[in-house]
Amino acid sequence: MKNSSLLKLLKKIHEDEDGSISLETILIIGAIALPILIFLLVKAWPTIKTYFNTNLEDLTNAGPNASS
């Protein structure tokens, strides 16, 4: 008797397609975002890092000379 109800439950879960649209949407967003993230890490990150380090040094060096 338990096997029969378990099989019915598994069949019902297998046939349920309510969450498929949201899952497909998440996969599409991931497929778009992943190449952008890889590009940013490989190509743009050194430029961003240099920009922030340069400006941080400028702020650090200008700190003692700032007028109050």
N, CA, C and O atoms as a CHARMM CRD file, in Angstrom:
* protein
*
  272
    1    1 MET  N      0.81600  -1.19700   0.00000 PROA 1      0.00000
    2    1 MET  CA     0.00000   0.00000   0.00000 PROA 1      0.00000
    3    1 MET  C      0.86100   1.26400   0.00000 PROA 1      0.00000
    4    1 MET  O      0.53100   2.24000  -0.67400 PROA 1      0.00000
    5    2 LYS  N      1.97400   1.24800   0.76000 PROA 2      0.00000
    6    2 LYS  CA     2.85700   2.41200   0.81200 PROA 2      0.00000
    7    2 LYS  C      3.50200   2.66500  -0.54800 PROA 2      0.00000
    8    2 LYS  O      3.65900   3.81400  -0.96100 PROA 2      0.00000
    9    3 ASN  N      3.87400   1.59500  -1.23800 PROA 3      0.00000
   10    3 ASN  CA     4.49000   1.74100  -2.55600 PROA 3      0.00000
   11    3 ASN  C      3.55800   2.42700  -3.53300 PROA 3      0.00000
   12    3 ASN  O      4.00000   3.24700  -4.33800 PROA 3      0.00000
   13    4 SER  N      2.29900   2.11100  -3.47500 PROA 4      0.00000
   14    4 SER  CA     1.32600   2.68800  -4.38600 PROA 4      0.00000
   15    4 SER  C      1.19600   4.19800  -4.16200 PROA 4      0.00000
   16    4 SER  O      1.18000   4.96700  -5.12300 PROA 4      0.00000
   17    5 SER  N      1.10400   4.61900  -2.91100 PROA 5      0.00000
   18    5 SER  CA     0.96600   6.05100  -2.63500 PROA 5      0.00000
   19    5 SER  C      2.26400   6.79000  -2.95800 PROA 5      0.00000
   20    5 SER  O      2.22600   7.93800  -3.40100 PROA 5      0.00000
   21    6 LEU  N      3.40800   6.14600  -2.74200 PROA 6      0.00000
   22    6 LEU  CA     4.69200   6.75600  -3.07000 PROA 6      0.00000
   23    6 LEU  C      4.82200   6.92300  -4.58300 PROA 6      0.00000
   24    6 LEU  O      5.29400   7.95700  -5.05500 PROA 6      0.00000
   25    7 LEU  N      4.41300   5.92400  -5.33100 PROA 7      0.00000
   26    7 LEU  CA     4.45900   6.02200  -6.78700 PROA 7      0.00000
   27    7 LEU  C      3.53000   7.10900  -7.30900 PROA 7      0.00000
   28    7 LEU  O      3.87600   7.82700  -8.24800 PROA 7      0.00000
   29    8 LYS  N      2.33900   7.23500  -6.69600 PROA 8      0.00000
   30    8 LYS  CA     1.41600   8.29300  -7.09900 PROA 8      0.00000
   31    8 LYS  C      2.01600   9.66600  -6.81900 PROA 8      0.00000
   32    8 LYS  O      1.89400  10.58100  -7.63300 PROA 8      0.00000
   33    9 LEU  N      2.66200   9.80500  -5.66700 PROA 9      0.00000
   34    9 LEU  CA     3.28300  11.07600  -5.30600 PROA 9      0.00000
   35    9 LEU  C      4.41300  11.42100  -6.26700 PROA 9      0.00000
   36    9 LEU  O      4.50700  12.56000  -6.72400 PROA 9      0.00000
   37   10 LEU  N      5.26500  10.45800  -6.57700 PROA 10     0.00000
   38   10 LEU  CA     6.36500  10.69500  -7.50900 PROA 10     0.00000
   39   10 LEU  C      5.85200  11.04100  -8.90600 PROA 10     0.00000
   40   10 LEU  O      6.41200  11.90800  -9.57600 PROA 10     0.00000
   41   11 LYS  N      4.79200  10.36700  -9.34400 PROA 11     0.00000
   42   11 LYS  CA     4.21800  10.65600 -10.65500 PROA 11     0.00000
   43   11 LYS  C      3.63400  12.06900 -10.68500 PROA 11     0.00000
   44   11 LYS  O      3.79000  12.79100 -11.66900 PROA 11     0.00000
   45   12 LYS  N      2.95700  12.45900  -9.59400 PROA 12     0.00000
   46   12 LYS  CA     2.37000  13.79600  -9.51300 PROA 12     0.00000
   47   12 LYS  C      3.46000  14.86900  -9.53700 PROA 12     0.00000
   48   12 LYS  O      3.31100  15.88700 -10.21400 PROA 12     0.00000
   49   13 ILE  N      4.54600  14.65000  -8.80900 PROA 13     0.00000
   50   13 ILE  CA     5.65400  15.60200  -8.78200 PROA 13     0.00000
   51   13 ILE  C      6.31900  15.68200 -10.15100 PROA 13     0.00000
   52   13 ILE  O      6.67500  16.77000 -10.60500 PROA 13     0.00000
   53   14 HSD  N      6.48700  14.55300 -10.80200 PROA 14     0.00000
   54   14 HSD  CA     7.14000  14.50600 -12.11200 PROA 14     0.00000
   55   14 HSD  C      6.32700  15.25400 -13.17500 PROA 14     0.00000
   56   14 HSD  O      6.90500  15.88400 -14.06100 PROA 14     0.00000
   57   15 GLU  N      5.01300  15.19000 -13.09600 PROA 15     0.00000
   58   15 GLU  CA     4.15600  15.82700 -14.08800 PROA 15     0.00000
   59   15 GLU  C      3.93400  17.31500 -13.80900 PROA 15     0.00000
   60   15 GLU  O      3.44800  18.02800 -14.68600 PROA 15     0.00000
   61   16 ASP  N      4.27200  17.79500 -12.62800 PROA 16     0.00000
   62   16 ASP  CA     4.05800  19.19700 -12.26100 PROA 16     0.00000
   63   16 ASP  C      5.08100  20.07700 -12.97200 PROA 16     0.00000
   64   16 ASP  O      6.28600  19.86100 -12.83700 PROA 16     0.00000
   65   17 GLU  N      4.60600  21.07300 -13.73200 PROA 17     0.00000
   66   17 GLU  CA     5.48800  21.94800 -14.49700 PROA 17     0.00000
   67   17 GLU  C      5.34300  23.40900 -14.06900 PROA 17     0.00000
   68   17 GLU  O      5.70000  24.30100 -14.83900 PROA 17     0.00000
   69   18 ASP  N      4.83400  23.68000 -12.87500 PROA 18     0.00000
   70   18 ASP  CA     4.60600  25.05300 -12.42900 PROA 18     0.00000
   71   18 ASP  C      5.89800  25.85100 -12.28800 PROA 18     0.00000
   72   18 ASP  O      5.92300  27.03800 -12.61500 PROA 18     0.00000
   73   19 GLY  N      6.94700  25.23800 -11.81900 PROA 19     0.00000
   74   19 GLY  CA     8.19000  25.97000 -11.59000 PROA 19     0.00000
   75   19 GLY  C      9.12500  26.01400 -12.77900 PROA 19     0.00000
   76   19 GLY  O     10.21300  26.58100 -12.68000 PROA 19     0.00000
   77   20 SER  N      8.73900  25.44100 -13.88600 PROA 20     0.00000
   78   20 SER  CA     9.64700  25.35300 -15.03200 PROA 20     0.00000
   79   20 SER  C      9.93100  26.71300 -15.65500 PROA 20     0.00000
   80   20 SER  O     11.03700  26.94800 -16.14100 PROA 20     0.00000
   81   21 ILE  N      8.95800  27.60700 -15.64800 PROA 21     0.00000
   82   21 ILE  CA     9.16600  28.92200 -16.25500 PROA 21     0.00000
   83   21 ILE  C     10.17700  29.72600 -15.45800 PROA 21     0.00000
   84   21 ILE  O     11.06300  30.35600 -16.03400 PROA 21     0.00000
   85   22 SER  N     10.05100  29.71100 -14.14000 PROA 22     0.00000
   86   22 SER  CA    11.00000  30.46400 -13.32400 PROA 22     0.00000
   87   22 SER  C     12.40200  29.85700 -13.41100 PROA 22     0.00000
   88   22 SER  O     13.39300  30.58800 -13.40900 PROA 22     0.00000
   89   23 LEU  N     12.49100  28.55900 -13.48700 PROA 23     0.00000
   90   23 LEU  CA    13.79000  27.90900 -13.62300 PROA 23     0.00000
   91   23 LEU  C     14.43700  28.26900 -14.95100 PROA 23     0.00000
   92   23 LEU  O     15.63800  28.53600 -15.00500 PROA 23     0.00000
   93   24 GLU  N     13.66200  28.27900 -16.00900 PROA 24     0.00000
   94   24 GLU  CA    14.19500  28.65800 -17.32000 PROA 24     0.00000
   95   24 GLU  C     14.65600  30.11100 -17.32700 PROA 24     0.00000
   96   24 GLU  O     15.67800  30.43700 -17.93100 PROA 24     0.00000
   97   25 THR  N     13.91100  30.97600 -16.66300 PROA 25     0.00000
   98   25 THR  CA    14.28700  32.38500 -16.58200 PROA 25     0.00000
   99   25 THR  C     15.60700  32.54900 -15.84300 PROA 25     0.00000
  100   25 THR  O     16.46600  33.31700 -16.27600 PROA 25     0.00000
  101   26 ILE  N     15.77800  31.84500 -14.74500 PROA 26     0.00000
  102   26 ILE  CA    17.02900  31.90400 -13.98000 PROA 26     0.00000
  103   26 ILE  C     18.19000  31.40200 -14.82200 PROA 26     0.00000
  104   26 ILE  O     19.27200  31.98800 -14.78100 PROA 26     0.00000
  105   27 LEU  N     17.99800  30.35100 -15.57000 PROA 27     0.00000
  106   27 LEU  CA    19.06000  29.81800 -16.42100 PROA 27     0.00000
  107   27 LEU  C     19.42800  30.79100 -17.53400 PROA 27     0.00000
  108   27 LEU  O     20.60600  30.92700 -17.86800 PROA 27     0.00000
  109   28 ILE  N     18.45300  31.46300 -18.10700 PROA 28     0.00000
  110   28 ILE  CA    18.73100  32.44300 -19.16400 PROA 28     0.00000
  111   28 ILE  C     19.49700  33.62700 -18.59000 PROA 28     0.00000
  112   28 ILE  O     20.46700  34.08600 -19.19200 PROA 28     0.00000
  113   29 ILE  N     19.07500  34.12300 -17.44000 PROA 29     0.00000
  114   29 ILE  CA    19.77600  35.24200 -16.79900 PROA 29     0.00000
  115   29 ILE  C     21.21400  34.84200 -16.46900 PROA 29     0.00000
  116   29 ILE  O     22.13900  35.63000 -16.66600 PROA 29     0.00000
  117   30 GLY  N     21.40000  33.63500 -15.97300 PROA 30     0.00000
  118   30 GLY  CA    22.74400  33.15000 -15.68700 PROA 30     0.00000
  119   30 GLY  C     23.59400  33.02400 -16.93400 PROA 30     0.00000
  120   30 GLY  O     24.78700  33.32700 -16.90900 PROA 30     0.00000
  121   31 ALA  N     22.99200  32.58200 -18.02100 PROA 31     0.00000
  122   31 ALA  CA    23.73700  32.44300 -19.27700 PROA 31     0.00000
  123   31 ALA  C     24.14900  33.79900 -19.83300 PROA 31     0.00000
  124   31 ALA  O     25.15800  33.89900 -20.53100 PROA 31     0.00000
  125   32 ILE  N     23.38500  34.83800 -19.53300 PROA 32     0.00000
  126   32 ILE  CA    23.75000  36.18400 -19.97100 PROA 32     0.00000
  127   32 ILE  C     24.77200  36.79500 -19.02500 PROA 32     0.00000
  128   32 ILE  O     25.72200  37.43700 -19.47000 PROA 32     0.00000
  129   33 ALA  N     24.58700  36.60300 -17.73000 PROA 33     0.00000
  130   33 ALA  CA    25.43300  37.26100 -16.73600 PROA 33     0.00000
  131   33 ALA  C     26.82800  36.63900 -16.64100 PROA 33     0.00000
  132   33 ALA  O     27.79500  37.35500 -16.38000 PROA 33     0.00000
  133   34 LEU  N     26.95200  35.35500 -16.84200 PROA 34     0.00000
  134   34 LEU  CA    28.24500  34.69000 -16.68300 PROA 34     0.00000
  135   34 LEU  C     29.31200  35.21100 -17.64100 PROA 34     0.00000
  136   34 LEU  O     30.41600  35.50400 -17.18300 PROA 34     0.00000
  137   35 PRO  N     29.05500  35.34300 -18.93600 PROA 35     0.00000
  138   35 PRO  CA    30.08600  35.90400 -19.82400 PROA 35     0.00000
  139   35 PRO  C     30.44200  37.35300 -19.48600 PROA 35     0.00000
  140   35 PRO  O     31.59700  37.75800 -19.62000 PROA 35     0.00000
  141   36 ILE  N     29.45200  38.13000 -19.04900 PROA 36     0.00000
  142   36 ILE  CA    29.72900  39.51300 -18.65600 PROA 36     0.00000
  143   36 ILE  C     30.64600  39.54000 -17.44200 PROA 36     0.00000
  144   36 ILE  O     31.59200  40.32600 -17.39400 PROA 36     0.00000
  145   37 LEU  N     30.37700  38.69900 -16.47600 PROA 37     0.00000
  146   37 LEU  CA    31.20700  38.62600 -15.27600 PROA 37     0.00000
  147   37 LEU  C     32.62300  38.17600 -15.60600 PROA 37     0.00000
  148   37 LEU  O     33.58700  38.72900 -15.07700 PROA 37     0.00000
  149   38 ILE  N     32.75600  37.19100 -16.46300 PROA 38     0.00000
  150   38 ILE  CA    34.08400  36.71800 -16.87000 PROA 38     0.00000
  151   38 ILE  C     34.84900  37.82900 -17.58900 PROA 38     0.00000
  152   38 ILE  O     36.04000  38.02200 -17.34700 PROA 38     0.00000
  153   39 PHE  N     34.16300  38.55900 -18.47400 PROA 39     0.00000
  154   39 PHE  CA    34.80300  39.66200 -19.17300 PROA 39     0.00000
  155   39 PHE  C     35.28900  40.72000 -18.18700 PROA 39     0.00000
  156   39 PHE  O     36.41200  41.21200 -18.30100 PROA 39     0.00000
  157   40 LEU  N     34.45000  41.06500 -17.23000 PROA 40     0.00000
  158   40 LEU  CA    34.84000  42.07600 -16.24300 PROA 40     0.00000
  159   40 LEU  C     36.04800  41.63100 -15.42600 PROA 40     0.00000
  160   40 LEU  O     36.94500  42.43000 -15.15700 PROA 40     0.00000
  161   41 LEU  N     36.07600  40.38900 -15.03800 PROA 41     0.00000
  162   41 LEU  CA    37.19900  39.89700 -14.24300 PROA 41     0.00000
  163   41 LEU  C     38.49300  39.83200 -15.03900 PROA 41     0.00000
  164   41 LEU  O     39.56200  40.13200 -14.50600 PROA 41     0.00000
  165   42 VAL  N     38.41100  39.45000 -16.29400 PROA 42     0.00000
  166   42 VAL  CA    39.61900  39.26300 -17.09600 PROA 42     0.00000
  167   42 VAL  C     40.12500  40.56600 -17.70100 PROA 42     0.00000
  168   42 VAL  O     41.31800  40.86300 -17.62800 PROA 42     0.00000
  169   43 LYS  N     39.24000  41.33200 -18.28900 PROA 43     0.00000
  170   43 LYS  CA    39.66500  42.51400 -19.04500 PROA 43     0.00000
  171   43 LYS  C     39.58500  43.81400 -18.24300 PROA 43     0.00000
  172   43 LYS  O     40.52700  44.60600 -18.25900 PROA 43     0.00000
  173   44 ALA  N     38.49100  44.03900 -17.55400 PROA 44     0.00000
  174   44 ALA  CA    38.25600  45.34300 -16.94300 PROA 44     0.00000
  175   44 ALA  C     38.81400  45.45600 -15.52800 PROA 44     0.00000
  176   44 ALA  O     39.09700  46.56800 -15.08300 PROA 44     0.00000
  177   45 TRP  N     38.98300  44.35500 -14.80700 PROA 45     0.00000
  178   45 TRP  CA    39.41000  44.43400 -13.42100 PROA 45     0.00000
  179   45 TRP  C     40.76900  45.11400 -13.23900 PROA 45     0.00000
  180   45 TRP  O     40.89300  45.92800 -12.32400 PROA 45     0.00000
  181   46 PRO  N     41.78900  44.83800 -14.04100 PROA 46     0.00000
  182   46 PRO  CA    43.06000  45.54900 -13.85100 PROA 46     0.00000
  183   46 PRO  C     42.91400  47.07100 -13.99200 PROA 46     0.00000
  184   46 PRO  O     43.54200  47.82300 -13.24700 PROA 46     0.00000
  185   47 THR  N     42.10300  47.51700 -14.92700 PROA 47     0.00000
  186   47 THR  CA    41.89100  48.95600 -15.11000 PROA 47     0.00000
  187   47 THR  C     41.16400  49.54800 -13.90900 PROA 47     0.00000
  188   47 THR  O     41.54100  50.61100 -13.41700 PROA 47     0.00000
  189   48 ILE  N     40.13900  48.87400 -13.44300 PROA 48     0.00000
  190   48 ILE  CA    39.38900  49.35100 -12.27400 PROA 48     0.00000
  191   48 ILE  C     40.29000  49.38400 -11.04400 PROA 48     0.00000
  192   48 ILE  O     40.25900  50.34600 -10.27600 PROA 48     0.00000
  193   49 LYS  N     41.08300  48.34900 -10.85500 PROA 49     0.00000
  194   49 LYS  CA    41.97400  48.26300  -9.70100 PROA 49     0.00000
  195   49 LYS  C     43.00800  49.39400  -9.72800 PROA 49     0.00000
  196   49 LYS  O     43.25700  50.02300  -8.70000 PROA 49     0.00000
  197   50 THR  N     43.60600  49.65700 -10.88000 PROA 50     0.00000
  198   50 THR  CA    44.57700  50.73900 -11.01000 PROA 50     0.00000
  199   50 THR  C     43.93000  52.08300 -10.72300 PROA 50     0.00000
  200   50 THR  O     44.51400  52.91200 -10.02600 PROA 50     0.00000
  201   51 TYR  N     42.73400  52.31300 -11.24800 PROA 51     0.00000
  202   51 TYR  CA    42.01500  53.56100 -11.03900 PROA 51     0.00000
  203   51 TYR  C     41.78400  53.81500  -9.54900 PROA 51     0.00000
  204   51 TYR  O     42.05500  54.91100  -9.05800 PROA 51     0.00000
  205   52 PHE  N     41.28800  52.81200  -8.83100 PROA 52     0.00000
  206   52 PHE  CA    41.00300  52.99300  -7.41600 PROA 52     0.00000
  207   52 PHE  C     42.27900  53.12300  -6.59000 PROA 52     0.00000
  208   52 PHE  O     42.32100  53.91800  -5.65100 PROA 52     0.00000
  209   53 ASN  N     43.30900  52.36500  -6.91800 PROA 53     0.00000
  210   53 ASN  CA    44.56800  52.48300  -6.17300 PROA 53     0.00000
  211   53 ASN  C     45.20100  53.85800  -6.36400 PROA 53     0.00000
  212   53 ASN  O     45.72400  54.43600  -5.41100 PROA 53     0.00000
  213   54 THR  N     45.15800  54.38000  -7.57700 PROA 54     0.00000
  214   54 THR  CA    45.71000  55.70900  -7.85100 PROA 54     0.00000
  215   54 THR  C     44.94700  56.77800  -7.07200 PROA 54     0.00000
  216   54 THR  O     45.55700  57.64100  -6.44000 PROA 54     0.00000
  217   55 ASN  N     43.64800  56.72500  -7.11600 PROA 55     0.00000
  218   55 ASN  CA    42.84800  57.72000  -6.40800 PROA 55     0.00000
  219   55 ASN  C     42.97200  57.56900  -4.89300 PROA 55     0.00000
  220   55 ASN  O     42.90800  58.56600  -4.17400 PROA 55     0.00000
  221   56 LEU  N     43.14500  56.36400  -4.40200 PROA 56     0.00000
  222   56 LEU  CA    43.33900  56.16200  -2.96700 PROA 56     0.00000
  223   56 LEU  C     44.67100  56.76200  -2.53100 PROA 56     0.00000
  224   56 LEU  O     44.75800  57.37300  -1.46600 PROA 56     0.00000
  225   57 GLU  N     45.69400  56.59300  -3.33800 PROA 57     0.00000
  226   57 GLU  CA    46.99100  57.20000  -3.02300 PROA 57     0.00000
  227   57 GLU  C     46.89300  58.72200  -3.02800 PROA 57     0.00000
  228   57 GLU  O     47.47000  59.38300  -2.16500 PROA 57     0.00000
  229   58 ASP  N     46.16500  59.28200  -3.99600 PROA 58     0.00000
  230   58 ASP  CA    45.97600  60.73300  -4.04200 PROA 58     0.00000
  231   58 ASP  C     45.26400  61.23500  -2.78900 PROA 58     0.00000
  232   58 ASP  O     45.64000  62.26400  -2.22800 PROA 58     0.00000
  233   59 LEU  N     44.24100  60.51100  -2.35400 PROA 59     0.00000
  234   59 LEU  CA    43.53200  60.91800  -1.14400 PROA 59     0.00000
  235   59 LEU  C     44.40600  60.77700   0.10000 PROA 59     0.00000
  236   59 LEU  O     44.35600  61.62300   0.99300 PROA 59     0.00000
  237   60 THR  N     45.18800  59.73600   0.16200 PROA 60     0.00000
  238   60 THR  CA    46.06900  59.52400   1.30500 PROA 60     0.00000
  239   60 THR  C     47.13000  60.60600   1.37600 PROA 60     0.00000
  240   60 THR  O     47.42500  61.11400   2.45900 PROA 60     0.00000
  241   61 ASN  N     47.69900  60.96100   0.25400 PROA 61     0.00000
  242   61 ASN  CA    48.74400  61.97800   0.23000 PROA 61     0.00000
  243   61 ASN  C     48.18100  63.38500   0.47100 PROA 61     0.00000
  244   61 ASN  O     48.88500  64.24100   1.00800 PROA 61     0.00000
  245   62 ALA  N     46.94200  63.63200   0.08800 PROA 62     0.00000
  246   62 ALA  CA    46.33900  64.94800   0.26900 PROA 62     0.00000
  247   62 ALA  C     45.76300  65.12900   1.67300 PROA 62     0.00000
  248   62 ALA  O     45.44500  66.24800   2.07500 PROA 62     0.00000
  249   63 GLY  N     45.62800  64.03000   2.42000 PROA 63     0.00000
  250   63 GLY  CA    45.05300  64.09500   3.75800 PROA 63     0.00000
  251   63 GLY  C     45.74200  65.05300   4.71200 PROA 63     0.00000
  252   63 GLY  O     45.07200  65.90200   5.30000 PROA 63     0.00000
  253   64 PRO  N     47.06100  64.95300   4.89200 PROA 64     0.00000
  254   64 PRO  CA    47.72900  65.86100   5.81900 PROA 64     0.00000
  255   64 PRO  C     47.72500  67.32200   5.35500 PROA 64     0.00000
  256   64 PRO  O     47.86200  68.22000   6.18600 PROA 64     0.00000
  257   65 ASN  N     47.57400  67.57900   4.07500 PROA 65     0.00000
  258   65 ASN  CA    47.60100  68.93100   3.53200 PROA 65     0.00000
  259   65 ASN  C     46.20800  69.58000   3.48400 PROA 65     0.00000
  260   65 ASN  O     46.07400  70.73800   3.08900 PROA 65     0.00000
  261   66 ALA  N     45.18800  68.83800   3.88300 PROA 66     0.00000
  262   66 ALA  CA    43.83000  69.37000   3.80700 PROA 66     0.00000
  263   66 ALA  C     43.64200  70.47200   4.83800 PROA 66     0.00000
  264   66 ALA  O     44.08300  70.36300   5.98200 PROA 66     0.00000
  265   67 SER  N     42.99100  71.51000   4.41300 PROA 67     0.00000
  266   67 SER  CA    42.73800  72.61900   5.34900 PROA 67     0.00000
  267   67 SER  C     41.43900  72.34000   6.10200 PROA 67     0.00000
  268   67 SER  O     40.51100  71.74000   5.55900 PROA 67     0.00000
  269   68 SER  N     41.38500  72.78000   7.34600 PROA 68     0.00000
  270   68 SER  CA    40.19500  72.52400   8.13300 PROA 68     0.00000
  271   68 SER  C     39.28600  73.70900   8.24800 PROA 68     0.00000
  272   68 SER  O     38.24000  73.62500   8.89000 PROA 68     0.00000
